[in-house]
Amino acid sequence: MKTTDTLGMALFALRGNWLRSILTALGVIIGIAAVIVMVSVGQGTQAELDRIMSTLGSNRLEVFPGGGRGGGVRMAAGSLPSLTTGDMEALRQEIPEIQYITANVRGGGQVVYAEKNWSSSWQGVTEDFFVINDWQLSQGEFFQPRDYSTAAKVVIIGETVRRELFGDGEAVGATVRIAQVPLTVVGVLASKGQTGWGGDADDVVMLPLDTARRRLMGAGSAAPASGTGRPAVMMPTDRVNGITIAVARAEDLGYVEEEATRLLRQRHRIQPGAEDDFAVRNISQMVATRTQTTRLMSLLLGAVATISLVVGGIGIMNIMLVSVTERIKEIGLRMAIGGGPSTVRAQFLAEAMIISLGGGLIGILIGVAGALAVGGFTDLPIALNQNVILLATAFAVATGLFFGYYPASKAARLDPIEALRQ
């Protein structure tokens, strides 16, 4: 029998019980749609996290002050002002594998322009800060070397601060005030969107390090302790809230981390066995951990969707077994007039494949529409690609073959005489 004849007979049989065929395919439709939606959400989340984490930079180390003790009580990390600009310069000179290094101090307060004001955080930074953090400008220019050396009254603002203070007006060249200190806006940072911790990356104000320490902190705006939202005590003029190190090669990170720890312990005169008064954090380890976590979540979502598809396949097998029982007389007649077991097996397998593949195609359409709806009505990132569609199609075909083979084989093994007797 030709393949077209087999398919025609299978379609005729399914059309005779069209409602049951649709209900049978419903399990596959739901399973395929679930696979597409869940895998798309998982891959989209993975891509978004990769993008966010890449903005942190993977070849870098963060050095933070440690926690102190007061009255026998252990203080939070960052409460001990143990890092200095001297530490930064020593690290730069003693460890040649360091490509860029920057120190910073932080604070917060009202940024005022004319009758408008906006509460934001500010950072005092050194020259390598913008390179390490991959900041670009949408307007103006970066600080000049003389701005860092002379504690110039200049500032670079983020896009959120620009929008809140200036609206559609020109920001570059305007004068804003922080803690009553007038500062000239020389640049506006290009928008970065969300930070890796869900905050607004564009709600920032940048100043030269000495400008922040001499003019803002000296004016009574103390920097907050690292990792806390509370102001810390006034820091000495050479203290910093943190040091960021960037290396050219990822394989040097471990060595640089060990050397930086050794050098800082030596500079801070920490005795062997004593606890460090600083902490070194390897950003690449955070990136690897979060990437692995999101991959596991994607696999979990895919597994849940696959279970739905298996349930749909079991439904196909059950209905096909019922169909074999109902059509025993038909099978006997076909065998009596010359139809062999292979012909019967092919017909029932074709019916299972049509139900599965047809349900799969409908499920793909529903899944794509569902994924787009999820992306449109929620904040979840969606990544639809042809690999997901091909995967869903392959699942549909495999479901039809796997769960349709047993009923088809059972029909092919029937004894013609016994079948006709029924």
N, C-alpha and C positions, 0 to 999 in steps of 0.2 A: 504494500500500500504506500502511495506517495505521501510525503510529508504534508503537502497541502490538504490532502484528503483527511489525514489524521487531525490536523488543526481544525478543519471545517467541522468534523464530527464532534470534536471537543467543544467548540464554540456552540454548536447546536445543543449539546447536552447541558451546557451551563446556562444557555438562554432559556431552556425549559424550566429551570429552577433559579431564575434570575435573582429573586430576593435572597434566597439562601446563599447564592454565590457572592452577592454584595456583602452580606453579613459575615461570610467566611473571610472575605478579603479585608474586612474592617480591622482585624487584628494586625495584619501586615501594614495597612495604611497608618495606623497609630504608631506601630513600631518604627517604621521608616521615618515618619515625621519626627518622632522623638529623637532618633539617631541624628538627624540633620540639625535640629534645633539645639540639642545639648552639645554636640561636637562643635557646632559653630560658636556657641557661647564659650565653651572651654578654650577653643583656639583663639577667639577674640580676646578673652581675658589674658591668655598667655602672651599674646602680642602686645597688649596694652601694658602689662607689667614689665615686659622686656623693654618697652620704650621708656617707661618711667624710670626703671632702674638704670638704663643706659645713660640717662641724664646725670646720674650720680657719678658716673665714671667707674670703670671696673679696676683700673690700675692705680688705686690710690689707698692711702692710709689716713685715718683720722686720729689725732692725738688730743686727748681731753685731760683736763685737770682731774686729780683724784678726789676722794672724799676725806675730809678731815675729822677730827674728834673735838668735841667741845663739852667740858664738864662730864667726861666719861661716856658721852652719847656719840654714836657714829653718825656723821653727817652724810648727806646724799652725794653721789658722784658729781664732780664739778664744783663743789662748794669750797674746795681748797685752791686758791689762786697760785698754782705751782709752776705754770708755764710762762716763759718770757720770750721777748723778741731775740734775746741772746741765745736761747735754745734753738730757735728757728735758724739763726745764722750759723750756729755750730753744726746743726744737721746738714745744712747746705754745703758747708766747707768740708766736713769730715766724711760724707757718704757720697761718692761720685755718681752712684747709680740713681740718685734723686734727680729727676728732670725739672720739676717745678715744686716750689714750696711756698706756702702763704700762711700768715697768721691773721687772726681776727679778734675783734672785741664786738660785743653785741649789746644792744639796748632797745628801748622803745619809748614812744611818746607821740605827741600830736605834731603833725607836719602842717604848717599853716601857710596859706597863700591868700593874700588879700582877705576877703571875708570868709573864705572856705578853710576847712581844716579836716584832717584825716588821721586817724590813729593807726600807726604802722610801726614795724620794727626797723631798726637801722643796724648796719654793720660797718665797722671800720676795717678796711682790708689793705693788703699789700699788693704789689704789682702783679704777681702771678695768679691772683684770685680769679680773674675773669677768664684766663686761659684754662685753668684747672676745671672750672665749673662750666666751661663752654658757653659763656654768656656772649651774646651778640647785641649790637645796638640797632635800634630802629631809627633813632635820631641822634644828632650831636656826635660827640667823640668821647673816648675813654680819658681817664686822668693822665696828665703828663708827668714825667719823672719829677719835675720841680714841685708838683702838687703834693707828692708824697713827702718830699724832703722839707717843705716849708709849712706843712700843716695848713694848706690853702683852704679857704672857705668855699669849697665846691662839692657838688653832690650829683650822683647819678640815680635816677628814680626808676622804679618798675612801672609796667604798663597800667596796673591797677591804680597806683598812686597818681600817675599822670591823668588818667581818666577822671578820678574823683576830684582832683584839684583844678584841672585845666579844661576838662571837657574837650571841646573842639579847638580850643585855643593853643597857642604856641607855648611849649614848656621850656625849650632850650633858651637860655639867657635870662629866664625869670628868676626871681629871688624868693626862696621859701625860708621859713624859720622853724628851727627845732630847738626847744629849750631856750627860746629868745635869741638864738644865734642865727644871723642871716647867712644863708648859703646859696650860691649861684648854681642853678641847674645847668650842667654841661652835656648831659646825655640822657637818653631814655632807653632802657633795656628792651630788647625784643621779647615778645610774650613767650613764656614757657608753659603756661597752663597750670596743671596740678603738680604738686610735689609727690615724692614717693610715699609720703605719710598722709596724703589727702588734703594738705593745706594749699593756699594760693601762693604759687611760686613768684607771682608778679607783684605781690604786696610787699615790696622791699625798698629800702633806701640804702645806697652805698656811699661811703665816704672814705677818703684816705685814712689809714690807721691812726696817724698822729693827730689828724683833725678831730677824729672821734674822741681820742683819749684826752687831748688838751682842752678842747673847746666844749664838747658835750658832756663828758664825764666830769670834767673840771667845773662845768656849770651846774652839776648836781644831778645829772641823769645817769645813775649807775647801771652797769650792765647786769642783766639777769644771770644767775648761776646757770651753768650748762645743764640742760635737761629739766629745768624747773621754770615756772612762770613768775617766780618771785625775784625782786631785785636783790642783788648781793651787796656786800659792803663795797665801798669805794676801793678800786684796785690801785696799787702802785703804778707809776707811769710806765713801767716796762712790762707789766703783766698782760697776758692775752687770754682769751677764753678758749682758744683752740688753735691747733696747727694742722694743716692739710698738706699731705705729701703725695706727689704724683711721680710714678716711674715710667720710663719709656717701654720697658718689657715686663709683661705679666710674670714671667718666671723669676724676676728679681724681687718680687713682693716679699716673699718669705725672708730672704736675706736682709732686705732693707728694714723689715719689721724687727728682726733680731738686733741689728746694728743700732737702730734708733732707740730701742729699749735699753741696750747696753750703754749708749752714750748719755742718755738722759739720766739713768741711774748714777752714772759717774758724775755728771754735772750737779745733780741734786744731793750728792754725797749720801746716797742710800747704802746702808751697810748690807753685806751678804745675808740673805735670809729675811731681811726686812721687807715690808710691803711697799710696792711702788706708790708714789704720790701722783701718778698719772695713769692713763689707760690708752692703749693703742688698739684701734679697731680696723680690721681688714675689710674694706668694702666688698672686695671680690667674693669673700665668703658669704656675705649677706646676699649678693646677687645670685650665687649658686644655690643657696638654700631656698630662696623664694622661687627661682626657676624650677627647681625640683618639686617644690610644693604644688605649683600650678600645673605641672605635668601630671602629677598624681591625681589632682582634682579632675583634669581632663579625662584621664583614664577611668576614673570613677563614674563621671557623667556618661561616658561611652558604654561602660558596663551596664549601668542602669537602663540605658536605651536598648542595649542588645537583649537584655532580659525581656523587655516588652516585645521585641521582634521574635524571640523564641516562643513566647506565649502565643503570638499570632500564628507561628508555624505549627504549633501543636493543635491549634484550632483547625487549620487546614487539614492536618492528618486525620483528626477526628471526623470531620465532615466527609472526607474522601472515603474513610472506612464505612461510614453510614451509606454513602452512595454505592459502594461496592455491594453491600448487603441488599440494598433496594433493587439493584440492577442485575441480580444473579441470572434471571431468565434471559435478559438481553445478552449477557456474556456467553451463556450456553448456546443461544442461537448463532451468535457470531462464530463461535468455535465449531459448531456443527456444519456450517456452510464453508468452512475452510480457513477461518481466521486463526492464526497461531497464537501462542502465548505472547510472543514479542509484539504482535499487533495490539492485543488487549493492553499489555503493559504500556505501550507507547501512548495509547489514547488516554488512559487514566493519568499517566505522568504529564501529558500535555495539558490536561485539565488543571492539574495542580500548578503547573508552571504559569498558565494563563492567569489563574487567580492570584498567584504570588506576584508575578511581574506586573500585572495590571494594578494590583493594590500598591505595589512599589512605586509605579509612576505617579499614581494619585498621591501617595504619601510624600513623594519628592516635591510635588507642587505645593502641597499643604505645608511641608517642612520649610521650604524656602520662604513662603509667605509668612509662616509663623516666626521664622528667624528675623525677617525684616520688621515684623510687627514688634517683636521683643526689642530690637535695636531702636525702633522709632518711639516706643512708648516708655522705655526705661533707660537708665544710664548704663546698662550692660553693653560692653563692646561686642560686636559680632564680626566674625571672619568667615564669609562664605567663599568657598573656592570649588573648583571642579573636582578636586580630589574627594571632597565630601560627597558630591553627587555620585561620582563613580563608585565610592564605597557603598553608598546606599543601594545603588543598582545591583552591585555584586551581592550584597546581603539578600536582596529580594530573590535573585536567581538561585542562590545557594539554599535559601529557605524552601523554595519550590521543589528543588531537586531532593533535598534531604528528607523533608517531611512528606513528600509525595511518593517517594520510591516504595515505601513499605505497603501502602494501600494498592499501588499499581502491581506490585509483585504478588500480593495476595490475590488480586483479581486474575492474574495470569496463571496462577497455580490451581485454579478451580477445575474440578473434573467436569467435562462437558455433559456427561450423562447425568451426574448428580444435579448439575445446574438446570438442565432441562426438566428433570423430575420435579423441581421446585416450581 
